[in-house]
Amino acid sequence: MRVLGRRLLLQAQSVVAVTPEEIPTWVGWGVPEEKICVVPWGIPEDCFCPRDASGFRKRHDLQGPVLLFAGALHRFKGPQRLLHTLPGILRSFPTAVAVFCGPDVGGAASLVSLARRLGVQNHARFLGYVDRETLLDAYAACDVFVLPSNYEAFGLSLVEAMAFGKPVVASKVGGVPSVVEHGSNGFLVRPDDVEGLRHGITTILEDEILRREFGERSKMLSERYSWSVAVQRYEGLYLHAVGQHG
């Protein structure tokens, strides 16, 4: 089956990479670079609609700055790194809360235990898997979106948070540098740099003007990832392919 898939891949007229960083992977499979087109994933239009965050904040007793993680609760995604930043963040922002939205894939119990050991259990909300409406409310309610993963091919949740005008702090891995402009709409750090992660979050929380500027830049950057833009690019590829074989 893998041989058949590889043969079809090599016979394709075009191969789509979601970020430029993915191109070497396809080249490694033997795809000529001139066949590779970059078409980022798109995000739904609901990310661009304003939402009232007050209900979400009240429901989860969020009085101060909100740091949001959205993704599977697994060490590979790095939620434990956000927890490790909390003791330092709380020294400057004692009402800060980290909110974790995502399915438990074997890491939730260890995260709850880690929060207790760090003494930040009252500043962590583990919501588990949430429906789409709740996730959108969480994006709207947060002050900083944090994604400290070991790897992300694209970082869809990053772009969704950006569409809500949120500054972001994320690992400098995979396709994330194509999405986040370091120092423009957020900060990029090494996956193992917990202190850098804390510093990035704190820097954003401390500076209201910077936070607003990052948020505005995030919103502007996210517009190129709307589904309508992605559809136009795919239509262009299809029309080109039809023209080549017409």
Summary of the structure (lengths in Angstrom):
residues: 246
radius of gyration: 19.6
end to end distance: 30.2
largest distance: 66.3
contacts: 812
relative contact order: 0.15
helix: 55%
strand: 15%
